[in-house]
Amino acid sequence: MQRPYNFSAGPATIPSEVLSQAAAEMLNWPDATGRLCGMGVMEMSHRGKEFLSIYEKTEADLRELLNIPNQFKILFMQGGGLAENAIVPLNLSALRPNPETRGAADFVVTGSWSKKSLDEATKFCDARVAASDQINGFTRIPEPSTWNLREKASYVHLCTNETINGLEFHQLPDLKALGSAAELVIDFSSHVASRPVDWSRVGLAFGGAQKNLGPAGLTLVVVREDLLGHALPICPSAFDYQMVASNQSMYNTPPTYAIYIAGLVFQWLKRQGGVLAMEQQNIAKAKLLYDAIDQSSFYVNKVALDSRSRMNVPFFLRDESRNEAFLTGAKEAGLLQLKGHKSVGGMRASIYNAMPLEGVQTLVQYMREFERTLS
Ligand SMILES: *Cc1c(COP(=O)(O)O)cnc(C)c1O
């Protein structure tokens, strides 16, 4: 049975093979040798050998896929990207202690998510905008040489893929070359595992799993070891990175089932050829869709060419009175969840790793067809 293509921004489509395997293993999980253990994954103790084997393989596969160096810890947490907006300043704002003032952090505001991160961080530290493209309606990543970086800042926060506005950093800034000693913190929720990460430029990366890694409820944090142990005294223990790291993400019960599904997604990614192969596929998918938009006089995307996201493609019908008809026809054609975020309007196609090329081809065909029937 062919499932419809689901363009939801998150929770988002998961490879059918992963869901089928999870369904087959729901009641009785088989280990690597095929021996049934008598329990489903949801029913296992997180400290039992069965779940520990799932956990260890998941972590190792992720380290291999993302090429994460050994001096970085991989943490599986809860609370999503929004909780990390608080957890990061609670842990990192005092990296550079200043007895008179609160710790400082600089934010590059490129859309809704980095704006949210900034607003939350002001509760915990001296958070400031280093650069913003808000006056242009978030259509371009501000050039790093123009960023206003403060010497006292402990870290610089970027959202490297703005899920709502459809902007992506195609290169991470080299903060040292910009004269800053701050650590780089990236929110890579919506493009993690879609492309390689240059870890030499990153201190900490976080992301919710529900866009590109698996189900909601799991939050991935990758943090360089020397950044652990600087949490503010008010930081909850369950959110203290050092506490989480020293307990192998099991200070409290981790989201076991979400970790298991993410593990199946990692195995699927390895079968696809890994992150570099995914990146090529993602480039091809994004080009197909942006070309279709740019070559038409019916659809428009306002983001500068060099700042466009490969994962989330917002677009507008020039005649917005056709929006409802577009969405109804799309659903009939097996193309789901194309409505844009309410703060932006229009349409948005999220084309994460699990969206096959055929899904984008079908969407582009539908867009051309819809345009033709109306002109
Ligand atoms: C979805 C998303 C979040 C929020 O994740 P929650 O799990 O809802 O907290 C944060 N940042 C980015 C870039 C996102 O796409």
The ligand as an ORCA input file, in Angstrom:
! r2SCAN-3c Opt
* xyz 0 1
  C      10.695     22.260     16.272
  C      11.792     23.143     16.661
  C      12.043     23.486     17.999
  C      11.086     23.161     19.131
  O      11.042     21.888     19.487
  P      10.049     21.399     20.642
  O      10.361     19.956     20.674
  O       8.659     21.720     20.237
  O      10.436     22.090     21.887
  C      13.140     24.260     18.285
  N      13.953     24.705     17.310
  C      13.742     24.414     16.019
  C      14.662     24.921     14.992
  C      12.649     23.629     15.655
  O      12.431     23.338     14.364
*
